Amino acid sequence: MALAKFLKRTSIIFVVIVVILTMLGLAPAGVREINNVFFSLFIKDDSSSVSVEETNRTGDYSEPTKIIIPKLGASVVVLNPASTDIKILDDALLKGAVRYPGSGDLESKNTMLIFGHSSYLPVVHNKAFQSFNNIQKLVKGDIITLEGNGRTYNYIVEKVELVNADDEFIDFAENKRKLVLATCNSFGKKQERYVVTAVFDSVR
């Protein structure tokens, strides 16, 4: 009986603390309602539809449907919304990782940006909030795999950075076949992002 009372009291205290921290804006990003958490990354071409020249394409247009990161044991659905509307992107993030509209696809030489939530709370009911947990632990040489159109595309991690979204931008038009993953630093400053850059290696 005493244990039950202790657990109940502890749970109530925890909830009260989380509510107070949230009201003060001090709770981790995984607790707060997340809006614009990724989208303040400076994007050089922020138009809702960025055309890709045919000369920058290696094959037919192909969207990623899943991202696999073996080192982290991660296998996450990738959504491909057509609009850059913040609400649409936020809603998509509740279902998995999201490829930013207008960034490169699997068959273009343009930079592809995929972002996802990360949360380190002990209990998370929606696993989409843990899509990119621990991507900051990746190191140069690690493999990231994208699936789409019945094919598997492998990328090799080039660098991992903690950046300030106010100081960084992603250039989609850069003529290199790159993959960029981004997530918030849940326990850091609001504008901090973990950014992983990987280069295309092979397809099968």
C-alpha positions in Angstrom: 0.0 0.0 0.0 2.8 2.4 0.9 4.6 1.7 -2.4 1.4 2.4 -4.3 1.0 5.7 -2.5 4.6 6.6 -3.2 4.3 5.8 -6.9 1.1 7.8 -7.2 2.6 10.8 -5.4 5.8 10.6 -7.6 3.7 10.5 -10.8 1.7 13.5 -9.8 4.8 15.5 -8.9 6.4 14.5 -12.2 3.4 15.6 -14.2 3.2 18.9 -12.3 6.9 19.6 -13.0 6.6 18.8 -16.7 3.5 21.1 -17.0 5.4 24.0 -15.2 8.5 23.5 -17.4 6.4 23.4 -20.5 4.6 26.7 -19.5 8.0 28.3 -19.0 9.3 27.0 -22.3 12.0 25.0 -20.5 10.8 21.4 -21.2 12.7 19.2 -23.7 11.5 19.5 -27.3 10.1 16.0 -27.0 7.6 17.2 -24.4 6.6 20.5 -25.9 4.3 20.8 -28.9 6.9 21.1 -31.7 6.3 23.6 -34.4 8.9 25.0 -36.7 11.5 22.9 -35.0 13.3 22.0 -38.2 12.1 24.6 -40.6 14.2 27.5 -39.5 17.1 25.8 -41.1 18.0 28.3 -43.8 17.1 26.7 -47.1 18.7 28.5 -50.1 15.8 27.8 -52.4 12.6 27.9 -50.3 10.1 27.7 -53.2 7.3 25.1 -52.7 8.4 23.2 -55.8 12.0 23.2 -56.9 12.5 21.9 -60.4 15.4 19.6 -61.0 17.2 19.8 -64.4 17.2 16.6 -66.4 21.0 16.9 -66.6 21.0 16.5 -62.8 19.1 13.2 -62.9 20.5 9.7 -63.1 17.2 8.0 -63.7 13.4 8.3 -63.2 12.1 10.5 -60.3 12.0 8.3 -57.2 10.9 9.2 -53.6 12.4 7.4 -50.6 9.8 5.4 -48.6 12.0 4.1 -45.8 15.3 5.0 -44.1 17.4 2.4 -42.4 20.4 3.2 -40.1 22.0 -0.2 -39.2 24.3 1.2 -36.5 21.3 2.6 -34.6 18.9 -0.2 -35.3 16.6 2.3 -36.9 14.0 1.5 -39.7 11.7 4.5 -40.2 9.0 5.3 -42.8 9.7 8.3 -44.9 6.9 10.6 -46.0 7.0 12.9 -49.1 4.5 15.7 -48.7 4.1 17.9 -51.7 3.7 21.2 -49.8 6.1 23.2 -47.6 3.2 24.4 -45.5 4.4 24.2 -41.9 1.2 22.5 -40.6 1.4 19.8 -43.4 5.1 19.2 -42.5 4.4 19.0 -38.8 1.5 16.6 -39.3 3.7 14.4 -41.5 6.4 14.3 -38.7 3.9 12.6 -36.5 4.0 9.6 -38.8 7.7 9.2 -39.4 10.7 11.0 -41.1 9.9 13.6 -43.8 11.7 14.4 -47.0 11.6 18.2 -47.5 9.6 19.1 -50.6 11.8 20.4 -53.4 15.0 18.7 -52.1 16.7 16.0 -54.2 15.1 12.6 -54.7 16.8 9.2 -55.0 17.7 9.7 -58.7 18.9 13.3 -58.7 22.3 14.8 -58.0 20.7 17.4 -55.8 20.9 17.4 -52.0 18.1 15.5 -50.3 17.0 16.7 -46.9 15.2 14.3 -44.5 14.2 15.4 -41.1 12.7 13.7 -38.1 11.9 14.1 -34.4 14.1 12.8 -31.6 13.0 12.3 -28.0 14.7 10.7 -25.1 11.8 10.5 -22.7 11.5 7.1 -21.0 7.9 6.6 -22.3 6.9 7.8 -25.8 3.6 6.5 -27.2 4.1 7.8 -30.7 7.4 6.2 -32.0 7.6 8.9 -34.7 9.0 11.2 -32.0 12.0 8.8 -31.8 12.6 8.6 -35.6 16.1 10.1 -35.5 17.2 9.3 -31.9 21.0 9.1 -31.6 21.9 10.2 -35.1 24.5 12.4 -33.4 26.3 9.2 -32.6 27.0 8.4 -36.2 30.6 8.8 -37.4 32.3 9.2 -40.7 32.0 5.9 -42.7 28.7 4.7 -41.2 26.1 3.5 -43.6 22.6 5.0 -44.2 20.2 3.2 -46.5 17.2 4.5 -48.3 14.6 2.4 -49.9 12.3 3.4 -52.8 10.9 2.2 -56.1 11.9 -1.4 -55.2 15.6 -0.4 -54.9 18.1 0.1 -52.1 20.3 3.2 -52.1 23.4 3.3 -49.8 25.0 6.5 -48.5 28.2 6.9 -46.4 28.3 9.4 -43.6 30.7 12.2 -44.3 30.2 14.4 -41.2 28.0 14.9 -38.1 27.6 18.4 -36.8 25.7 20.3 -34.1 24.7 23.5 -35.8 22.8 26.7 -35.0 19.8 26.9 -37.4 20.2 30.7 -37.5 23.7 30.3 -39.0 23.2 27.4 -41.4 21.5 26.8 -44.7 21.0 23.8 -47.0 21.6 24.3 -50.7 19.4 22.0 -52.6 20.9 23.0 -55.9 24.4 21.9 -55.0 25.4 19.5 -57.8 26.4 16.7 -55.5 24.5 13.5 -54.7 24.1 14.1 -50.9 21.8 13.1 -48.2 21.3 15.4 -45.2 19.5 14.2 -42.0 18.4 16.8 -39.4 16.8 16.6 -36.0 16.6 18.9 -33.0 18.9 18.8 -30.0 16.1 17.8 -27.5 18.0 19.0 -24.4 19.9 21.8 -26.0 19.0 25.3 -27.3 15.8 25.7 -29.3 17.7 26.6 -32.5 20.3 23.8 -32.3 20.1 21.0 -34.8 22.1 17.8 -35.3 22.9 17.5 -38.9 24.3 14.4 -40.6 25.7 14.7 -44.1 26.2 11.5 -46.2 27.3 11.0 -49.8 25.9 8.5 -52.3 27.7 5.2 -52.5 25.7 2.6 -54.4 22.3 1.3 -55.5 21.0 -2.2 -56.0 
